[in-house]
Amino acid sequence: MATSSPMTFTVAYRGIPHAFSVLPDSTLSALQAQLEQLTNVPPSLQKLLFKGKNLLKSNLNSRNETTLAQAGFKNGLKIQMLGSTSQELTTLHTTESEQRKRERILRERALKPSTKLRSTSTSNSAVLNFRFHQLTPLSHLSNQGGALALLTKLAEDPAIQHIMRTHQFSVGVLTELAPHEHPELLGLNVNAGQAIKLRLRTDSYDGFRLYKDVRRVLCHELTHNVWGDHDNNFKELNSKLNREVVEFERAAAQGTHYLHGGGDFYEPSSELEAEAQVHILGAGDTSFSSAVDESREERRRRVLDATMARLRKEDEELEKSCGTDSART
């Protein structure tokens, strides 16, 4: 027998709660239609999670006449909704299509018979082997297109590609961690490079974390391809990767060619100069004047050392949010 007393519950989507007060014999299809108006997520892409269980049990592609009471809705329920908008899904398909096209071109180039070409510093085999072989955003989270775009940016970052070829890193899958599923973690390396998982999204799911912050975590997790524990071996290699990324990127910004172990140098930016003065020289005029006469190579080294000191301090904080240390398992 139907009751006339309405039930109240909340559906949160991307950190925004939506309050409902409806009759228990209202249908799921009616609720999904209201949610579509509020969020632009079509019913076929909606997931309503309560304690890890999806309350939408029926086939979402057909008309769902199950009542809210039958589906387990109760007064005071706080439900989390996941799902991508139609526009985001279109963006994801476009990005995936472009990625497949790039991979097809690389495969075709690798299969072509070798011809006499001028030798370069990076061989095709290094490009094909020392890379992220698959990029996978989480399918149950919204805005998969944005997540895939961020994963692609990381995989195609010239500085990241440089350290992967230099140290012969190969990663099977680069994917993401859901903040609500792993609130204590920023990164995780599975089986020494079988998969690397990164926290891409903000805690409230209203956007993505700063790119350079995510890239720092990626360098940390790449170090776990070699060392499992956060011991001195790990710290030494992680510091080396950070240094190589900084040197590569700063040299590229100044238009110089990066030579590992070579003598190329670059002029640091004013921003780096300011940072070096804070970390190395202090605020006194005497210290600053003593640095004026130093060579460009000395200045480059001083700025780099100041930057590395800051990165090492940040790495100590990263270790607390890394789930890869074998001592924890």
Secondary structure, DSSP 4 states (H G I P E B T S, - for coil): ------EEEEEEETTEEEEEEE-TT-BHHHHHHHHHHHH---GGG-EEEETTEES--S-TTS----BHHHHT--TTEEEEEE---HHHHHHHHHHHHHHHHHHHHHHHHHHSPP------SS-HHHHHHSSB--EE--TTSS-HHHHHHHHHHHHT-HHHHHHHHHTT--BSEEEEE-TTT-TT-SEEEETTTTEEEEE-B-TTSSSB--HHHHHHHHHHHHHTTT--SSSHHHHHHHHHHHHHHHHHHHHHHTTPPP-TTS----PPPHHHHHHHIIIII-S-HHHHHHHHTS-HHHHHHHHHHHHHHHHHHHHHHHGGGBS--GGG-
